Amino acid sequence: MMRVTVVVDNMVSISDKRPLRAEHGLSLLVEHEGQTILFDMGQSDVILHNLSLLQIHPADIDVLVVSHGHYDHTGGLLPLLHHGGKQYPLYANDGIFIERHSVSGDSSRFIGIPYSREQLTNLGILHKPIREPLEIIPNLWFSGPVPRQTGYEVGDTRFVATCDGVTCPDCVGDDGSLYHATSKGLVVISGCAHAGLINTVRHGMEVTGCHKLRGWIGGTHLGPVGSEQQKKTLSALAELEPEFIMANHCTGFLMLAELQRRFGARFILGFVGTGIEF
């Protein structure tokens, strides 16, 4: 049995009586086989507040995983390290420390990881750069780089990256997800799915040998992309007939509503504090 709990998300349910906090970001707590894994860390110390209400101390976490090098998935790293007081293995694809910006018209906004590799190493991070799929614990895989196979999953065209003084479009090549192989099929645990939701699922099937999608948890990045990608992704997702979809973060209000309309009772709003067992 695996349990995934939303620690950080853009929204908190009005029906939750705990004083949980929301922010633009994502963090998911994965509990499986006696291991506690934190997948992404939100953008600030909100992660500490919410973990305390979930009765999890940072020192109780065994493994850290970063889906990609954006501030809203990595900003909570420093507060977590200060309070954890231990060394953590951190799994992430190469490229999380690339300088990144989001460009709109004449304005440019920094969106990369707000810490240097040296800072995190000095505070107890044992960075393990991943270049291919890796089984972190039994039946839980980190994807490694996700191949871009569909023609329509083009991502967010506003992103640029700067390497060695050269700025170019950023396809977020370090994007990664977690894959859990169950007897009923594949469960994908996603940060933002910048590589594309369908690309991510197909790669997961190849990595795990699962031929059916059981469920999806996390960000889809369907909110910011174009209408063609939205329509084709939703159609392909429906054909996969997942048992559940717990979406949040970069999915956006309109796409959350559309997922609810299409999948009905199989759809779950992944607000802060929401948990699912499978």
C-alpha positions, 0 to 999 in steps of 0.5 A: 500500500502506498499513500500520497499526501499533498503538502503544498499546492496552490489551493486549500479546501474550505472544508479542511479545518486544519490551518493549512497554507497554500502557495503557488507550488507543489510538494507531495509526501510519498509513504511506501515500504517503510520509507518517507519520500518528499517529492518537490518542496514548494517555494517557501517555508510553507512546507514546514508549516504544513508538514507540522500539521500533517505530523511529519518532522523534516528529520523523518523524511528519508529521501528527497526528489526534485521533479525539475529546477523551478522555484515553486518546486525547490524554494522550500529546500533551504527551510527543510534542510535547516530544520531537518538537521541531517544529510538527505539523498536528493534525486533529480535529473541533470539540469536543475541548476540551469538559470531560467526565466519566464518571458512575456513581452518585454518583461523577464522573471527568474523562475529557476532554483533559488539556491546554488549547488554549493549552498545545498551541498554545504547544508547536507544535500547529497545530490544524485543526478539521474540520467536514466530511469532509477528504482529508488525503492521497490516498485517506485521509479524516478523517470529520468529524462522523459522522451518527447514523442507526441507532436502536440505536447509542445509545452510552455513557449515562455520559458528560456534558459541561460547556459554559458552566457547563451540564452535559448528556449527552455523545454525543461529537459530535466522534467521528471516524475515518479512511477509506481508499478501496481498489480492494477497498473501504473500510477504516475506522480508528477511535478508539472509534466513539462515533458507532456502528460502523455509522454510521461505516461508512455515513458512510465509504461516502458520503464515499469512494464505496466500496460495500463494507467491506473492513476495520475497524481500531481501537476499536469501543466495543462493550464498554461499550454495551447488549446490544441495540446489541451484537447489532444491530451485530454482525448488521449488521457480518456482513452487510457481509462485511468481509475483516478486522476488527482490533479492540482498546481499547474493544471489551472481552474479551467482544466480542473473543471474540464477533468471533473466534467470528463472523469466524474467520480474518478477525478479528485481535487488535489488540494493541500492536505488531500491524501490517497492510498492505493 
